[in-house]
Amino acid sequence: MRPTLLRVLTDLYVQRLAHTPDEERRYTELALRLLDAVDVPTRVAVATRLARLPSPPPRVVRYLARDLPEVAASLRPHPLSRPSAAADAPAPVAPLHPAPTPVAPGIPAKAHTITETPGVVGSSAASDLNERFFAANAHERRLILLNFDIVVPPAAGRIGVSRDPSVGQRLEAAALGRNREGFAQQLALALRIARAQAQRIARDDLGETVAVAAKALGLRRDMLCRILMFINPAVGHSVERIYALAALYDEMSTTAAEGMVAIWQALPRSDLAGAKYQPASWDDTRSRARPATSIQHAPAAPRTSEQRNAS
């Protein structure tokens, strides 16, 4: 799982030309820890990507510049790869920024407010990152999401999603009615993503993408559990899987969830050209969903204090 994590985080890191000292320090610490345990092709890929930056992390560049010739080749012309007293000086350490406050569903917000989000990555880069995430296993996805805020795209925190409290009710009603198409439709409208991507999220047999969507939309934890129980049998038939995803929901920052949604929003969205947000009174006549209150006992997944671990 280490090569996948390192490749994804590096791909995200190089999307921005400038980083704060805190972001650079976080990426440096994680990259140096992972570089010791990944294969040569992964180290070559990381070196090639960092070589494109005008100011890549100095310690990571020097590490790779001392690696095998095929790894160091792309970084050899870079000034930071040359030994010097200044380069060997330790980088200043900035204090950790406070954890972002999750968006609570009870926060007053104007219903149906949706704003367009400027692209944080190109559609090609977004497609590549999206494919990497869907190809990752559950352990890799968890590590990516728990370390995502190190290199989160700049638009995170300003993504254009619906803050209408009724969104969660419609998503839950579609899930309880096993109306996967209706669920995908509502998810696409709420997150402002392509319907094909929303359908892929609804069909995701591991479920992390549904947890990401719930976190970004500010859905309640118990609502997420009920959705997971019914939206996909591959997830809903495993109590352990629901517990694991609920724990991930607790550990994952809102910033990380919004960063992933920002990537989804950067994907091609041709089917959104004529899409309009549905009013709160919208009723999916195809759905045979029971009211959300009909399920009174959802799994109460234990909260976890497990620290982020990239190993």
N, C-alpha and C positions, 0 to 999 in steps of 0.2 A: 504493500500500500504506500510505501514511502516515495517511490518514483512518481506515482500518480499525484500525490499531494504536492510534491515539490514542483512538478511540471505545471500544475494548475495554478498554484500560488505565484510562480514566476511569470506565467502568461498574464495573470492579472496585474502583477507588479509593473511590468513593462508597458502596460497600456497608458500609464501616466508618466509624463516626463519629469515631474517634480514630486518629491515626497517630503513630509515633515520628518524631523529628526527621530520622532517616536516611531513613525511607520518604518523608516529605514532600519532602526535598531531592532524592531520586532522581526522584520523579514530577515535581517542578517543572522540573528540568533537562531531562528528556525532553519534557515537554509544551511548554515554551517553544521547544525546537528544532523540534518538529513543527508548532506553531501557525503558524510563519512560512511553512509550505509546504502548508497544507490550505485547502479551500474554505470559503466563508461558512457553508453549512449545517452543516458539521462544527464550526466554531467556535461557532455558535449552540447546537448540541447539547451541547458541552462546557460552555459557560457555564450553560446551564439545569440540567445535572446538578450542577455545583459550587455553584450558588446554594442547593441544598437542604442543604448541609453547614453546621453551626454554625461550623466553623473550617476553611474551605477554604484551600488554599495561597495566601498573600497575594500573592506575585509573579505567579502565574497570574491571580488575580482582577484585579489592577491592569492587567495586560496586556490582558485581555478588556474591562475597563471603559473602556479608551481606544480600543477597536475601533469598528467601524461601529455605528450606533444599534441595529440589529436584533440585533447580537451582545451589546451592553452592556445591553440592556433588562432582562433577568432579574437582572442583578447590580447594577443601579443602587441598589436599596434597601439593599444589604448594606453594613455599616459599613466593611469592608475596601476597598471601592471608592472611598472618600473619601480624597483626598490628605491626608497628615499626615506630620509628621517621623518619628513612630514607625513608620508604615507603610513609609516609605522606607528605614528602617534595614535593613542586610543581615541576613538570617536566619543564626543560628549553624549552622555546618557540623559535623555529627557524623562521626566516622571511619567508614569502610566496615566493615560487619560481616564477619567471616570467612565464606568460602564454606562452605555446609553440606556435611557429609561424606556421600557417597552410601551407601546401605544395601547392604552386600555380602551376597551370597547365603550366605556361609559363617558369618555371625553367628549364634550359637546363639539359637534362639527356640522357644517352645513351639508345637508343631505345631497347625495348625488354629485358632490364636488369632485371633479376629475380634471387634472391638468396634465398636459403633455410633458413628458420628460425628455430633455435633450439626450441624445445618444451618448452613452459612456464608453462604448466600444463600437467598432465597426461591425456590420452584420456578419462578416466573414469570421472575425475573431470571436464574436458572440456564439456563432454556430459551433466553432471548434471547442470553446469552453463548455458549452451546453452538452455536446456529445461526450466530452471527457467525463462530465459529472454523471450522465446517465449510464456510461459504461463502467463506472466505479462500483465496487461492492459496498455493502452497508458500512463496513469499518472505514473505508476510504472516504465515503460521503460524510460520515460523522466528523472525521478529522478536517476535511475541507471546510465544513460549515463552522466548526469551533475555532478555526484559525483564520476565517475569512476576513475578519475585521482588520487584519494586518495589512491587507492590500485591497480593501473594499473600494469599489469605484466611487468617484467623487460625487455622483448624483445620489448615492444612498442617503436617506434622510429626506430627500426631496422627490422621491418617486411619485408618479401620478397614479394613485390607486383610489378606489372608492372608500370613503370613510362613513358610508351609510350603515348604521347598525343593522339594518334589515338584510344586508348582504349575507351575513352568517346564517340567518334563519333560512334564506333561500337555498344556500349551499347545503345546509343540513337536511332540509326537506327533500332535496333532490337525491342526496345520499341515502337517506332512510327509505326512499321509494325505489332505490336501486336504479335510478334514472341517471346513468353515467353521462349520457349525452347532454341532458339538462344541466348536470353539475358542471361539465366542461364549458357549456355556454355561459353560465353565470360566472365561472372563474375567469374566463377570457374577458368578459366585460368589466369585472371588478378590478382585475390586475392590469388591464389594457395590454394584453398579450394576444398573439395569434391564436385562433381557435385550435389549430393543429397542435400547438404547444400545450394548450389547456387539455386537450384530449390525451396527449401523451402523459401529462401529469396525472390525470384521472386513471389511466391504465398502468401507472407505475407500480410494479409488483413489490417494490421495497418500501415505498411510502414517504421517504424523506422530502420529496418535492411537495407533497400535500402539507407536511408540517411546516415547510418554508412558507407556503402560501398562507397558512393559518397565522403564522407569526407576523408576516408582513401586513395582513389585514386586521390584526388585533383581535382575532377570534379567541374565545375562552378555551381553556385547556380541556374542559369536559366536553365542549362542543367538538373539538378536534378528535377526541377519543370516539365519539359517536360516529363522526364522519368516517374515521378509519375502519370502524367495525363493519360498515356497510358499502363503502364505495368500491372496494376491491377485495374479493374473496381471498386472494393470496395474502393479504394483510389481515383482514378481519377474522380469519379462522385461526390466527395465532395470537393468543393472549400475550405471550412473551414479546412478540413484535410490536404490539400496541403499547406495551409498557416501555419498550426501548424508544419508540418514537415520541412518546409523551415525555420521557426523560430528556431526549434531544431537544424537544420544544422548550423545556425549562432552561437547558444549558445554553442554547443558541441565542445570540444577541439579536435584537431587532435590526441592528445595523447589518449583520450578516445576512439576514433574511431579505432585507431590502436590497442589498448588493446583488444577491442572486436574481431577484425580480428585475433589477435594472438590466441584467444580462438578458433575461427573457424578453424584456421590452425592446432590446436592440436587435432581436431576431427579425427576419422578414415578416411583415404583418399585412400582407396583401388582403387578407380576408377581413381586416378591420376598416377598410375604406368606407363602407356604408354602415358600420355598426354604431348603434346608439345605445346609451345606457337605459335599461328598463326601469320603469317607475316602481316605487315600493309596493304598489298594489298588484304587480305583475303576478300572474298565476299560470304555471306551466300545466296546461290541460292534459299533456301527455303523462305527467307524473302522477303516480298513485301513492305519493308519499303520505305517511302518517304524520301528525303534528310532532314537532320536536319533543314536546312534553310527554309523549307516549313512552319514551325510553327514560326510565327514572334511575336506572342503575347502570352507570358506565364504569369501566375499569378505573380505579383510582390509582394511577401509576405513581410509585414512590418517587419523591424528589431525590435528586442525587447531588452530592457535593464533590463528585469526581472532578479533578482538575484536568485541564487540557493537557493531552499527552500526544505528542507527535511520533512517539516511538512505536 
